[in-house]
Amino acid sequence: MRNKTFVPVATFKALFKELFTWGLIYSLLRQCGLRRRCPPYVTSVELIQSMVFHTVAEAGTLAQHVKQLTGKNITDGALAQRRALMPAAVFEELMAAALKPKADPIRHPDAFYHGLRLCGVDGSLFSVSNTPQVKKQMRKARSRRGRAAFPKVGAAVMVELGLHNPLAAALGAKGESEMTLARQVLAAQPARSLLLGDRYYGVAAVLVDLPAQQERHFLVRVKENLKRRFLESYPDGSALVEIGSGKDKRLAREILGKVQRAGRGAATTVRLWTSLLDWSQHPASELLALYARRWEQEIFYKELKVDARSTPCLQSHTPLTAMQEIAALILAYAVLVRYRVEAASVGQVGVLRISFLKTLQVVQGLWQFLEVTSDMLTPAQMSLVVRRCLKRIADMAIPKRRARSCPRKLRQPVSSWPRLRKNTYGKGAVDYSVGEIYA
């Protein structure tokens, strides 16, 4: 066990204070038009802090968690009135100030590729309960089976791959498309980074607008029917092409390859565009295998929407409070990333082998214990408690993943997927082969 930990020996209040200073929060409130007419019983800082804690705390109402953090008694109805006066822009500014890169090239080599920080971007939807306020202000999406069961709040998040650390987020409750939200997030791509995206982002209109300064690169999958201008073929099988949207043009490398699991059926054709133009330093086969890391973005959403929450719908009853709840959930996730990273360092394992759900469960108990005993334990004793909790999390690390995959079929198909009649499993390494590109 290590004798020193980078996670501060403190309660949730101290961790939250490290993300934001009180002066920053009050300045953001003034920028959003909120003025303090008289000293409130529960300050705005205490309310925001309690909302973030409430999203990941154990069972209890928001009023109970406010009392746990501040010692003040207030009803849930009074808190609902306070939340109705706090615009969503406050939480958007808080996320912009708090969500920062955390991976270190030495401690977390899996989060980098040739010195470039690996980032992923994708969108998701959160269901909101059918309350009268929600049904009046939000519209349900229409599908081929009719209207959706619940209205949705859209979210687009950029994640630091290798740590599942959120870097930027955009929320929308007015039916904004994923692309509208994603464009707000793409502008926050950090310097010296490589952005991975699926086919939704693999269009020229998006790629030509991505920032290219300070070594900001992209590696995205594109559809087979997208046009480009062929310029030159390279010895590794890739090709230099020109993509354009209107008058805007940009050079890119195109990679056409096949991915096949050993012992499985037909191979899957993958077409990629990347801004890494040096084929000798970034071979096509290497980038083809690297693109599989994009799926970590989906695991992040699973941890955020399933592991960190126990209900299929948000607990909020209005569109405004629903956006506040999602923002608070993302901020709480950023706090928990610190424990996850340090537990991985204690156990000398990769960060993603530390279970987010187990980390959350242990940290919930740790926060409760430190809150109750903060005036009874010395700093040395509290430090020992934190180190032992980190050691417990590290001892429950996830085993290395087996080299197998399940068939992509459904037992009761409702789409073009073939019907699953018998389970089969393929074992072995994934084979990547680069095909030849023609003009």
N, C-alpha and C positions, 0 to 999 in steps of 0.2 A: 504494500500500500504506500502511496506517496505521502510525504510529510507536509506537502503544501498543495493547496488547491487554488485555481484561478476563480472559482465560483465564490462570490462574497459570502461570508458567514453572516447572513442577515435574513430577515423575513421578506415576504413579498413586497412590502412597502419600500424597503431599501433597494431591492432589485428594480422596482418600478422607477424609483427616484434616479437611478443611474441612467435610465433611458431618457428621461425628461427632467429638466429643472422646472421648479414651480414657476419661475419667471417666464420660461418658454411657453408654458401652457396658458398663463394669463395673457401673454402677448398675442397668442393665437386666438384666444377668446375675444380680445378687443378687435383684432382684424376681422373677425366674423360678425362684428356688430353687437356682441354681448357686453353689456355694461352692468356693473355691480351697483345697485341703488342703495343697498343696505347690507350689512354683514349677514350672510346666510348661515342657517344652522349647520348645514352640510355644504362645505365649499365646493366649487366646481372641480377643483383638483381631487378632492376626496371622492366625489361622485364618479369621475372618470376612472380613477384608480380602482374603485369598488366594482365598476362595470367590467373592467378587464379581469379582475380577480374572479368575478362571478362566473365568467365563461368557462373556467377550468377548475373551479373549486368543487368540493363535494356537494352533496345534496343540500339545498337551502334556497331561500328566496334572496332577492337582491337586498331587501331591508336587513335580513339577518347577516349578510356578508358586509354590509355597511357598518353594522354594529360591531362585527368581529374586527374590522380594520380600524375603526375610529372610536368605538365605544359610545356612539350616539344612537339614540332611538329615533326612528323615523318610519313612517308607514310606506308601504309599496305604492299607495295611491299618490302620496306626495312626491315620491321619486319619479313616478310616471309623468307627473306634471313638469318636473324639472327636466326630464329627458326630452319632452316635447318642445322645450324652448332651446335646446342645444342642436344647432344645425349639423348636418353630416359633414360639412366642410371642416369642422374642428377635427374630426377623426381622420379625415383625409390628410390634413396637415400634420397630424401626429404621426401617421404612418410614414409620411415622407421624411420626417425628422428622425424616426427611430429605426427604420428598416435599413440596415447597413450590412455590407459584406463581413463575414466572420471567418472564412476559411484562410488558413495560413499555408503557404506553399510547402513548408517543411513538415508541419504536423499533419497536414491533410493533402497529400499528393494526389489522391483520387479525385479531388475537386478541381484539378487543373489539367490542362493539355498543352504541353510545350510552353509553360508559363502563362497560358491564357486561362482565366477563371471561367469554368463551365457554368452556363446559365440556361435555364429553360423557361418557356412562357406558354401559358395555356389558359383557357377560360373554363368556368364552371357555373352551376346554378344552385341556389339555395331556395328551398321551399318555405313559403310563409303560410301560416294558418289562415283559413277563410273567415276572418273577422269582418264585421261591417265596414270598418275603416279601410281594410285592405281591399275588399271587393269593390269599394267605391273609387279608389285611387289607382288600382293596378288591374291590368288585363291579363287573362290567362292565355298561354300560348295554344295555338291550334295545331293538331296533328291529324293524321289520317283516321285516327280513332275518335276524333272529337276534341273538345277542350281538355286541357290538362286539369288534373285534380286540384292543384294548388298554384297560386301565382308564384313567380320566380323573381329573385333578385340576382342579377348577373354579377360576376366577379372575374377579373383577369389579374393573375398574379405572376410575377417573375420570381423564380426560385434559384437559389444557389445550389447547383447539383453537387452531390457528395455530402452535403450537410442538411439538405431540405430547408435551408434558411430563406425566408421570404425577403426579397430585396425591394419590391415595389408592388403596389396593389391599386386597383381602380374598381369602384363599385357603381352599380346603376340599378335603380328600381323603377325606371320609366320605360322599360322595354328596349334599352340600348342594345345594339348588337355586340357580339364579342369583339369584333374588329374595332368598333368605336372605343371600347374600354381598353383594348390591347394597345392602341396607338398611344394612349396616355402612359402606359407602362413601358413601352419600348424606348421611349425617350430617356428612361432612367437606367439604361444598360451601363454598367460600370466600365471604366477604362481597362484595357488589356483583358478582354473577355471574349468568349465564343458563345454565341446564342444558338441554341438548338430549338427548332420548331417543327411542327407537323405540316401537312399539306395545306391547312387553312392559312398559314402564314407564308407559304411558298408561292407567292405571286409577285410579279414585277412591281406592282403598285406599292407594295409594302417594302420590298427589299431595296428599291432605289432610294427610299426615304430614310432608311436606317442610317444612324450616324457612323461615319467611317473614321473620324478622328480618334487619336489616342488608342489605336489598335483595337477597335471594336469590330469584331468579325461575326459572321453568321454561318450556320450549316443547317439547311432546311430541306425537307422533302418536298418535291413538286409533283404535280400531276403529269401524266404521260402526254397530254395533248397541248401543253403550254409551248408556245413558239419562242424561239430565240435565234440569234444570228451566230452561226458557227464561224470561228476564227482560226483555231489551230488545235491540233491533237497533240497529246503529250505521251511520252513512253510508258507511263504508268496506267494508261487506258482512259484517263480523264481528258477533257477538252476545254479550251478557253472559248467562252461564248460571251455575247453581249446581250443583256436584257434591258428592256426599256418600257417605260410607261409614259406615253405622250412624248414630250420633248426631253425627258430625263432618261439618261442612259447610265449603265454601270457594267463593268466587267465582272465576270464570275467564272468559276470552274464548274463544269457539269460532270457528274459521276453517275454512271449507269452500271448497276451491279445486281447480283442475285444473292439472296440469303436463304440458306436451307439448313435445317437441323438434321444431324446425322440420323439415319434410319427412318426419316419421314418421307412424305410424298413430294409433290412438285415444289420447286423453289419459288420464292417471292421476288418479283422484280422491284427494285428500289431505284428511284431517280433523285439525285441530290444536286442542289446548287450551293456553292460556298464562296465566300470572299477570300479564302486562303488560296492565293494564286500560285504559290511556290510548290510545284508538284514533287520536287526532290525532298523538301523538308516535311511536307504533309502528303504522303502517298495516298492514292485513292482507296486502296484496301484498308488503310488505317482509319480514314475518315468514315468509311462504310461501317466498320465495326464500332466506331465511336458514336455513331448516331443512335445506337440502341440505348444510350444513356438518357435519351429524352424521356423514356418511360418512367424515370424517377419523378417526373412532374405529376403523374397520375397517382403515385404512392403518396406524395405530399398531400394531395386533395383527400385521399382516403384517411390519412392521419388527422387532417383538419376537420373533416365532415363526419367521420365515423368514430374514431378513437377519442377525440376531444369532446364530443357531444354524445348524449345518450338518447336523443329524440330525432325522428326523421325530419321534423319541421323546426324552424326557429321558434324561440319562446316569445318573440316580440309580436305585438298586435297591430302595429302600424308600419307603413313602409319606412318612415324615418328611423324608428327604433330598430327595425330589422337591419338597416345599413349600419347603425351603431353597434349592433350585436356582432355582425360579421367583422367589422373593423376591430372591435375589442378582442375577438377570437384570434385574429391574425397577430395582434400585438402580444397576446398571451403566448401564442406559439413561439414568437421571437424570443420571449423570456425563457421558455423551456429549452430552446436550442442550446443555450449556454450550459445547462445541466447535462444535456445529451453529449455535447462535445467534450466536456470535462470527464464524464464517466467513461467515454471511449479512450481518453488518454490514460485514465487510471487502469483500465483493463487491457491497455495495449492492443486494442482491436479497432477496426474501422468504425467510423461514426454511424454508418447505416446498419451496422450489426447491433447497435443499441436500440432496443425496442422503444418506440415513442410512447406506446400505451403503458408499458411497465415504468418508464421514466415518469410519466404523469402520475401514476398511482403512488409511487414512492415519494415524489416531490409534494403531492397533496398532503400526505401524512407529515412530511418534514415541515411544511409551512405551518400546519396546525400545531405541531409540537413546539416550534420556535416561538410562535405567537404566545402560547400559554406560559412558557418557561423563560421568556426573554429576560426577566428580572431576577431569575434564580440561578442561571448558569453564567460562568465566566466566559470571556471570549475564547479561551483555549478549549473549554469544554464544548462550546458551540461548534468550534472548528472541527473537533473530533467527531461530533455527531454528523456534520455534513460529509466528512471524508468517509465515514462508515456507510452513509446512504449512497454515496457515489460508488463505493466498492460493491454494495449490494446490487445496484443497477448493472455494473460491469459483469458481475457473476451470472446475470441472467441474459447475457448477450446471445443473439440469435445465431445458431450454427450456420456454417457456410452453405450456400444454396446448392442444391443438387443440380447436376447438368441434365435436366429433363424439362419437358414442356407438355401441356395438355392439348388435346385436339381442339381446333377452333370450329366447333360445331355446337348445335343446340338440340336438346331433347325435344323441345316443342318449338320448332322454328316459326318465327313471325316475319321473317325477311328472307333474303336470298341465301342465307347460310344453309348448308346441307344438314340434314337431320342426323343427330347422334344416336346410334343404335348400340354401340359397344365402345367402352372406354379403351383407349390405347395411349401408350406413352412412348415418346421418343427420347432416347438417351444419347449422350455424346456431345461433342463440341459443335458449335455453329460454324458452317462453312460460308465464307464470303468470297465471291468471285466477281471481278470487274469485267464488264463487257465492253465491246468496241463501240465508239460513238461516231456516227456519220453526219455529214453536213446536211 
